[in-house]
Structure formats: C-alpha cells, structure tokens
C-alpha cells in the first residue's frame, strides 16, 4: 500500500511533465520550409512534393508555390527539379510516378535538388 501511495503521485507528476513538454516544444517550421522552396523556385524549375498531398502544407504559407508544381509533360522540359520530401512520407511514395517516367525516357536529366524536411 505504501508503494502505491508513493509511486502513483510520482507517475502522475512525470506524466504531467511529459505532456507539458509535448505541447510546448518547438514544432516543424513550415513557413521557413515554404520560404526555402520559394528561393529555389526560379523560372524553369519544377517542384515535386513527396507525398504529393504535402503540397497543401506549404501552400498555407505561400500560395505561389503552386505555379511551379509540374506534371509529367512539363517535367520533361524542366531545367531544374526540386524535390520536397516530407519526413512523414511512406517508403511506397518515395519517387513520384512523373519522376519515374522521366527517368525511363532516357532524356538528359535536369538538375535535381532535394529539399528534405528533418
């Protein structure tokens, strides 16, 4: 009984401490990530996002990034490809289909810059 009286308040205190740390520690800075991509997005640059739906996270902070997102057809003419890989991407989504298609054509590959969130 004495152990329970001592251990329960200790466990409760540690749990509350960890909960407070969880909600107060720094999180991902999507604004900074969007700004980094905007700096990389020059004319002729294609932006690819992994997974593709992570684009929405960046668009919250900079809507103009959507103008640089490419499909398979425009990817062939890109002078530079910037691959924005989320740390939350599943391995099955490692390479977007449009990039695989470009690689299989044998065309001269453009410069590929990988911007990986850590």
C-alpha distance (Angstrom), angle and dihedral (degrees) to the residues before:
residue distance angle dihedral
X1 . . .
X2 3.79 . .
X3 3.83 91.2 .
X4 3.80 90.8 53.4
X5 3.79 91.4 49.1
X6 3.81 90.5 53.8
X7 3.82 100.7 35.6
X8 3.79 98.7 47.1
X9 3.83 96.2 58.6
X10 3.81 89.7 43.5
X11 3.79 91.8 51.1
X12 3.81 90.8 46.1
X13 3.81 91.8 50.3
X14 3.81 92.3 49.3
X15 3.79 91.5 47.9
X16 3.80 92.5 50.9
X17 3.81 90.5 47.5
X18 3.82 92.3 52.0
X19 3.81 91.9 45.9
X20 3.80 90.4 52.7
X21 3.82 90.5 49.2
X22 3.79 91.4 49.4
X23 3.79 92.8 57.5
X24 3.81 98.7 38.6
X25 3.81 103.6 45.1
X26 3.84 118.9 99.9
X27 3.79 116.2 -85.9
X28 3.79 135.0 -158.8
X29 3.78 113.4 -52.7
X30 3.80 101.7 -137.6
X31 3.81 91.4 169.6
X32 3.82 90.5 60.8
X33 3.81 90.6 45.3
X34 3.82 91.5 52.1
X35 3.80 90.0 48.9
X36 3.82 91.1 50.7
X37 3.81 90.3 52.1
X38 3.79 91.6 47.1
X39 3.82 89.4 54.6
X40 3.81 90.0 52.1
X41 3.82 94.6 46.1
X42 3.80 105.4 91.3
X43 3.82 125.4 156.7
X44 3.80 109.3 -64.7
X45 3.79 92.1 26.9
X46 3.79 121.4 127.3
X47 3.78 120.4 -156.3
X48 3.79 119.1 -150.0
X49 3.79 121.8 -174.2
X50 3.79 126.6 -152.9
X51 2.92 111.6 -125.0
X52 3.79 94.0 22.0
X53 3.80 93.8 -134.2
X54 3.82 90.9 59.9
X55 3.81 86.1 80.2
X56 3.81 87.0 83.1
X57 3.81 90.8 63.3
X58 3.81 90.4 57.8
X59 3.81 94.9 42.1
X60 3.79 90.6 61.8
X61 3.81 87.0 69.4
X62 3.80 101.7 31.4
X63 3.80 121.4 18.6
X64 3.83 92.2 -175.2
X65 3.81 91.2 73.2
X66 3.81 88.2 77.0
X67 3.83 89.6 69.9
X68 3.81 90.3 65.2
X69 3.81 97.6 49.2
X70 3.80 109.7 112.4
X71 3.75 136.9 -154.3
X72 3.81 124.2 -148.4
X73 3.83 93.6 -86.3
X74 3.80 96.9 51.8
X75 3.79 91.5 40.0
X76 3.80 89.4 70.2
X77 3.80 91.1 63.3
X78 3.78 98.2 44.2
X79 3.77 118.3 121.7
X80 3.79 89.8 -160.1
X81 3.79 135.0 19.1
X82 3.78 120.2 -156.8
X83 3.77 112.8 -162.2
X84 3.82 112.5 -159.0
X85 3.78 105.0 -161.9
X86 3.77 119.2 -168.5
X87 3.79 118.2 -144.6
X88 3.80 85.4 -131.9
X89 3.82 94.4 61.4
X90 3.78 115.4 123.6
X91 3.82 115.0 -124.8
X92 3.81 89.2 -117.7
X93 3.82 88.4 64.8
X94 3.80 94.7 48.4
X95 3.81 96.8 119.9
X96 3.82 121.0 29.3
X97 3.83 114.8 -126.7
X98 3.82 92.6 -117.1
X99 3.80 90.8 57.3
X100 3.81 91.6 48.9
X101 3.80 88.9 50.8
X102 3.81 91.5 51.5
X103 3.80 91.0 50.1
X104 3.81 91.7 51.1
X105 3.83 94.1 53.5
X106 3.79 93.6 67.5
X107 3.81 91.8 -133.1
X108 3.78 119.4 149.7
X109 3.76 104.6 -79.7
X110 3.79 118.3 -122.6
X111 3.78 122.5 -134.0
X112 3.79 109.7 -74.8
X113 3.79 119.3 -153.2
X114 3.78 117.6 -171.3
X115 3.76 116.8 -152.0
X116 3.79 105.9 -170.1
X117 3.77 121.7 -173.5
X118 3.78 111.8 -137.3
